[in-house]
Amino acid sequence: MTARYTIRHELKFTYEGAVTGSVITLFLAPARNLNQLVRSFSLGTDPGGSIFAFTGPYGNRGHFFDRPSLHHELHIRAFSEVDVVSQPPLPESIGVLSWTSLESAICTPQQWMMLQPSHFARPSSATLKRFMKEFGIEKGNTPLNSIQDLKAALRVAFVYAPGSTSAQSPIDHILEGGRGVCQDYAHVMISILRSWGIPSRYVSGYLGPDSIAGGHNESHAWVECWLPDAGWFGVDPVNDGDCDERHIRVATGRDYGDVPPVRGVFSGALDSKLVTQVEVVRQELN
């Protein structure tokens, strides 16, 4: 199945006083790959000025700009139109893949990197080990069964609660409180999968609605796992499902810290407030 989306993502920084400069890095452009056709992408700011594109260390398309003039607010507006095709079904062979076969198949730097601890995904966390024991989360007979069972277990263990954590929250917050958002679910799942020896990475993007009558108004995050014969494939622990044409991919990294939608610094004021608005609309294909 193929779906077409228009995405409007606006960010507004309001500064406590006048600032003499803002330097911003963005990961807002939908990825171009075999499952996504980016029909258009535009990015603008107020105050205006040059915007520079770059390719990050994990192959993500990002943008960078600075605004050295005096300003009290900074508006960023991104608009995308993208077609997304559902991922093909997983090959039957990975259903019987053994742990030994998985270990022997891991051979690239990217696969090894996605087994290592990162800032928000720490397999050695004592709090994580207590959580796994409390909910009976452990390796299954095969890697694929373990991924599927873990996805379902996190849906039961956690309550999706916007505002309960922040972008900088460690996984301990959701593990202890049981409440979090998509990036928290993703960080916990990645941490556990890496502890089991399954290469796993963080994906930022958007979740499109099921139909043209619906709409989603926030960013989304999920997990990609690597298994032989399948390669990298997405799973969504918040929705306890596999990724499909609703999952609009922007960037991948070790965790949120590698691919935040916006990151920046400013000078000349003590504090700032960020307000974000996202609108994802599904269009009917002719």
N, C-alpha and C positions, 0 to 999 in steps of 0.2 A: 504494500500500500504506500502511496505517496501523498503527502500533505504539503500545502503551501501556507506559509505564515508571513504576516507582517509584524515586526517587533519595534516598539518604540520604548527606548530606555533613556530616561532623563535623570540627571543628577544636579542638585543645586546646593552649593556650598554658600552658607551665610556666615560671614566673619564677624567677630565681636567688635572689631574696629576696622579701619582701613588697613589693607595689606599692600605691601610694596612688590609682592611677587608670589606666584603660585607655580609649582612644578608638578605635573601630573603624569602618571602612567596608567593606561587603560587596557583592559582585555574585554572588549565588548563586541568585536566583530565575529560573527559566526564562522566556524571552521569550514574550509573547503576540502571535501574528501569524497570518496565513492558513494557515500550515503547522503551527502548534502550538496545541493547546488545553490550557491549564493547568487541571487539575481541582482541584488543591489545592496550597497552599504554606504551610508553617509554619516559623517561625524562633524559637528559644529560646536562652537563655544561662543559665549558672551562673557567677558570681552573676547573679541575675535583675534585671529592670528594664525600662524602656520601650525600644522599638525604633521608629525612625522611618523611613518609606519616603520615597524621593525619586526624581525623574527626572533623570538625568545629562545632560551637554551633548550626548551622542550618542543621546539617546532611550532609554537603558538604565534599567531599574528597579533601583535600589540600596537599601540599608538602612544606617542609621547608629545607633550607640548609644555611650554612655559609662557607665562603671562607676566612680564616684568613691570607692567604699568600699575598705577594705583587703582585699587578696586575694593568694593565692599562685599560683592557677591560674585560667584562664578557659576555659570550655567553650562552644562554639557548635555548635548542632545545627540543620540545615536538612533538611526533608523535603518532597519534591515528588511529585506524580503528574501526568503529562503525556501527551497523545496527540500523536504526530508523524506527519504525512503526507509522503510522498515528494514532492520537488520535481517539477514537470512537466518533460517533456523540453524541451531548448533548441530554439527555433525554427530551422528549417533556414536561414533567411536569414542568421544570424550566421556560418554556415560559410564564406560568401563575402565577409563584411564586410572592407573594405579598411582599411588604416591611416589613409588620408586621411579616410575616412568616419567612423572612430572619433574622430579629432581634432576634426572639425567638429561632432560630436554632443555633446561634453562642454560642458555649459553651466550646471550648478548648482554652488553653493558646496560641497556635500558631495562631488561628483565631483572638483572641483579640490583640495579638502583631502586627498583620498585619493591624490593624485599627489605630495604634498610629502614631504620627508624628515621622519621622526619619531625619537624617542629610540632605538628598537630597530630601525628600518627605514631604513637610509641608502643610497640608490642610488649615492651618490658614493664609497663606501668603496673604497679602493685594494685591500684584501684581497678584496673581492667581485669586482672587475674581474679580478684574477689567477685567482680561482676559475672565473669564467665562461670565461676563455681556456683554462684547463687542461682543462675538460670540454666545450669546444666549444659552449657555450650562447650562442645568439644569436637574434635575431628571426627568426621564420618568415615565410612568405608572407602569412599572415593573423593577426589577433590571436587567434582561437580556436585555431588550430594551435599558436601560440606558447605559449599557456597549457597545452595538453595535453602538448606536448613538454617544457616546463619541469617540469611535475609528474612526468613519468616520469624525467627526468634527475636530479632531487633524490632520488628513491627509489633510484637506482643509486649516486649520489655519497655518500650519508650512511648511517650505521648508527644505527638507533634504539636509544639506550642510556640508560635512566633513571638519573639520578644523575651523568651525565657533565657536565652544565651546571647552573647555578642559574637562578632566576627573573630575576636581574639580569644574566645573561651577555650580552655584546654578540654580534652575529652572527659576529665574528671567531673566537670559540671553536669553533663548529661548522665554519666554513669552513677553519680550520687543522687541527683535529683529526679532522674527518669523523664525529664522534659527537655526538648531541644528542637532544632530545625534541621533541614536537609544536610547541611555541611557537618553537623554533629554526628548524624547517623552514618554519613560517609566516612568520617574519620574513625569512628569505632569499628566499622566493618573492615576498613583497610588495615587497621592495627591488628585485628584478629587474623585476617587472612595472611598477612605477612608473617605473623608468628607461626602459622601452619606451613609456610613455604610456598604460598601462592602469590606470584607477582600481582600487585594491585596498585591502581593509581586513581587520583581524584579527577573528576570531570566537572567543570563549571559550564552552565548554559541556561536554558529555559525549558519549561515544560508547557507544551502547547495543549489547548483544550481538545476534548474528544470530538467536538463537532463545531460547525460554524456558528451555532447558537450560543456556545459557551465562550469563556474567556479566562485567562490567568493573568495575574497582575504581580508576579514576583519572579525573581531568578530562581534557579534550581541547581542542585548538585547531586551527583550520583557516583557510582564506582565502576571502573573497568578492571576486569581480571584477565589474566593471560593463561591459556592452557594450550598444549600442543594440538594441532589440527584445527583449532578454533581461532587462534590468535587472540587479540584483545576483543572482549565483548562486554557490553554494559549490563549492569544490574542496578535496580533502584530500590534501596532498602526502605525508603519512606513509604513507598507504595507496594512493597513486597511483590515486585514484578520485574520482568525483563524489559530492557529498553526497546522502544518501538519508534514509530514515526512521530510521536509526540515529543521525543527528547531531542532538543535542538542544541547541538554541541558548540561550545565556544572555545574552550581551552582545557588542556590536561596538565597535571603536575603531580608532585609527590603528595601535596595536600593544598589546602586553601591558600597558604602563604605563598605558593608559587604563582597563583593565577587569580588574585583578587580582581574584581571588576574595575576597581579604582584604587589607586594608591598615590599619595602625594604629600608635599610639604609646602608650607607657606611662611612668609616672614612679615612681621609688622603688626601682628595681633596676638592676643593671648589665647583665644579659643575659636572654634568654628562649629557649625552645625551642618550636617549633611542630610538632605531629604531626597529620597529616591522614588521615582515612579516608573513602573514597568507595565506595558500592555502588550499582550501576545494575542493576535487575532488569527484565527484559521480561516482561510479562504477556500471557496469551492473551486475545484479544478474543472475546466471544461473538457 
